[in-house]
């Protein structure tokens, strides 16, 4: 259960501008400003793997379906129409058919049709090889056998087996429809969508600018004239800009528990929503010595003190779980009493580290022969700070670690190529669904399976839970998978980061989702009351 302090912090100054603000008279105009932590490699949502792409660029696009932008918890019941007006499953639950919206145009004036939908998912799923440079979420759609088009406004996703989560996958902020007539290379430099905003410019390490789409298919929207996203690498500078009113909103995963408390004192006009933004996890290159040794990998897992990570990083606000986001924000998390019985989650850290030292001795290491390693991580505080804690924990088992810190584009290029020994990574939740978490992060051959972990028996369990329509039965299957992944040291989770999205009180109709940091950034009906 979330700590009392966490509940108080989460409530500071917060009444999310949702239903109440809809009743007010919206004001048109103004440019929304939000500082960005660092520069994404490109604006192409389908080719990148970081929230710093989705937040500034989601407003360029539309999905077939989307999570209601004003519901704080992503659930199947909050999925609403977007470019699709209706959808239905066939009796076998393997054919998902959409009726598309008529009269929609791309930013360049060309008409949107069913062919665009087919082109997009042929590309993303790999059914049309070579159409995209890389597809980080290819495994989401591994069950997609084909896409068939019926006229200009009908499209069917044909699946190999039932998969109830398919609609949720399509509702993610990572699932926009791309135009058939624009190359993937152009989408990386001058992206075109059907969304409420149009691309103006992206100067790497400087600024992103979007402008209002006057031809948006939703009448009267957007209210804003544009969005400006300066790249500001200093968190102190970003927070100062929020306090002084230079910025309208924070980056939605930026303020920590302590900073939210400070903002409440220094800038009471700023409203904040605190929630879990995802987990920090240890990635291990299990194919390269010495971490091809299972005993050493097990020792790494046993030395982790998750409560220490959580106390230091979250100031004690609840943040311990396995792969799935825990309650109350998440739907699929392992119950705490069960989690305490899982490997590495017990309370006796000294005993666990004794076992770890024995495993290291078996591998030939000890006080007189220590193992030097580099901890590879990204140059953001949410990556660097837990990496420093990890280095301290590794000293307990005869490992001397130093940090290897790189900028975002280099970080993802290297993890995709498995160019590291061990690393501290942070994983957000595109969806609060086991299919997204398991297939993307642990699936055999997945681009985002940064450790090359592959267990065919567990992969079969992924498929079994994916087909289960009964949520209660599926949960028990998910929890067993969580236990098996921990036993395999697949990708140990250290803690779940508790961070906030904050906004000035004059920013209206803006909300923060609690179980995904990727799905709420359309900004189409946000307005500024100033």
Buried (B, 14 or more C-beta within 10 A) or exposed (E): EBBEBBEEBBEBBBEBBBEEBEEEEBBEEBBBBBBBBBBBBBBBBBBBBBBBBBBBBBBBBBBBBBBBBBBBBBBBEBBBBBBBEEBEBEEEBBBBBBBBBEEBBBBEEBEBBBBBBBBBBBBBBBBBEEBBEBBBBBBBBBBBEBBEBEEEBBBBBBBEEBBBBBBBBBBBBBBBBBBBEBEBEEBBEBBBBBBBBBBBEBEEEEBBBBBBBEEBBBEEBBBBBBBBBBBBBEBEEBBBBBBEBBBBBBBBBBBBBEBBBBBBEBBEEBBBBBBBBBBBBBBBBBEEEBBEBEBBBBBBBBBBBBBBBBBBBBBBBBBBBBBBBBBBBBBBBBEBEBBEEBBBBEEEBEEBBEBBBEBBBEBEBEEEEBBEBBBBBBBBEBBBBBBBBBBEBBEBBBBEBEBBBBBBBBBBEBBBEBEBBBBBBBBBBBBBBBBBBBBBBBBBEBBBBBBBBBBEEBBEBBBEBBBBEEEEEBBEBBBBBBBBBBBBBBBBBBBBBBBBBBBBBBBBBBBBBBBBBBBBBBBBBBBBBE
